[in-house]
Amino acid sequence: MGHVTKGNIFEDLGFSREEAADLAMKVDLASDLRKFIDRQKLTQQKAAEFFGVPRPKISQIQNNKLQGISIEYLVRMLAKTGGKLTYSFRQPSKQTARARLQEHGDTAAA
């Protein structure tokens, strides 16, 4: 039986909650870019021309080598496709928020 994640795979791999959120968002955005490139049957060169980025950036994205590529960079590329970018944030429960605040020394949360 394989490992089952209870949330963010990057947290399971030992990244901090903040790093894990950043990595997960990057992977999702890069995946959407790869899908667009594949559906349009674009070569790396054509994709680079369309997005106005160097061809090696397209290669990095296609190979999920996202070090040095920001979320903002990926969002700007996605915006060029004409698609609709959406995001969501679910507020933590009061109990979870209080616990997180206490972890950071906020005594008013107690």
C-alpha positions in Angstrom: 0.0 0.0 0.0 1.4 3.4 -1.0 1.6 6.5 1.2 -1.6 8.5 1.4 -1.3 12.3 1.9 -3.7 14.1 4.1 -3.3 17.5 2.4 -0.3 19.0 0.7 2.2 16.5 -0.6 5.0 19.0 0.0 4.2 19.2 3.7 4.3 15.4 3.8 7.8 15.7 2.3 9.0 18.0 5.1 8.5 21.4 3.7 7.1 24.2 5.9 3.5 25.0 5.5 4.4 28.2 3.7 6.9 26.6 1.3 4.5 23.7 0.7 1.7 26.2 -0.3 4.0 28.0 -2.7 5.3 24.8 -4.3 1.8 23.4 -4.7 0.5 26.5 -6.4 3.5 26.6 -8.7 3.0 23.0 -9.7 -0.7 23.7 -10.4 0.0 26.8 -12.5 2.7 25.0 -14.4 0.4 22.1 -15.1 -2.2 24.5 -16.5 0.5 26.0 -18.8 1.6 22.5 -19.9 -2.0 21.6 -20.7 -2.5 24.8 -22.8 0.8 24.2 -24.7 -0.2 20.5 -25.3 -3.7 21.3 -26.4 -2.5 23.9 -28.9 0.2 21.6 -30.1 2.9 24.2 -29.6 6.5 23.5 -29.9 8.7 24.9 -27.2 9.9 27.6 -29.6 6.3 28.6 -30.6 5.2 28.6 -27.0 8.2 30.8 -26.1 7.2 33.2 -28.9 3.5 33.3 -27.8 4.3 33.9 -24.1 7.2 36.2 -24.8 9.6 34.2 -22.7 13.0 32.5 -23.5 12.6 29.0 -24.8 14.5 27.5 -21.8 11.8 28.8 -19.5 9.2 26.7 -21.5 11.5 23.7 -21.1 11.8 24.3 -17.4 8.0 24.5 -17.0 7.4 21.4 -19.2 9.9 19.5 -17.0 8.5 20.8 -13.7 11.9 22.4 -12.9 10.3 25.4 -11.2 13.2 26.7 -9.2 13.7 30.4 -10.0 10.2 30.7 -11.5 7.8 32.8 -9.5 4.1 32.4 -9.1 3.7 35.8 -10.6 5.7 34.8 -13.7 3.4 31.8 -14.2 0.2 33.8 -13.6 1.3 36.4 -16.2 1.9 33.6 -18.7 -1.5 32.1 -18.0 -3.2 35.4 -18.4 -1.8 35.6 -22.0 -3.9 32.5 -22.9 -7.2 34.3 -22.6 -8.4 31.7 -20.1 -9.9 32.6 -16.8 -7.6 32.3 -13.8 -9.4 31.5 -10.5 -8.1 30.9 -7.0 -9.6 30.1 -3.7 -8.7 30.4 0.0 -10.7 28.6 2.7 -10.6 30.3 6.1 -9.4 28.0 8.9 -11.7 27.0 11.6 -11.6 29.3 14.7 -10.0 26.4 16.6 -7.3 26.0 13.9 -6.6 29.7 13.7 -6.3 30.0 17.5 -3.9 27.1 17.6 -1.7 28.7 14.9 -1.8 32.0 16.6 -0.7 30.4 19.9 2.1 28.6 18.1 3.4 32.1 17.2 3.2 33.5 20.7 -0.1 35.5 20.4 -1.5 35.3 23.9 -4.7 37.1 22.9 -5.7 34.0 21.0 -5.8 31.9 24.2 
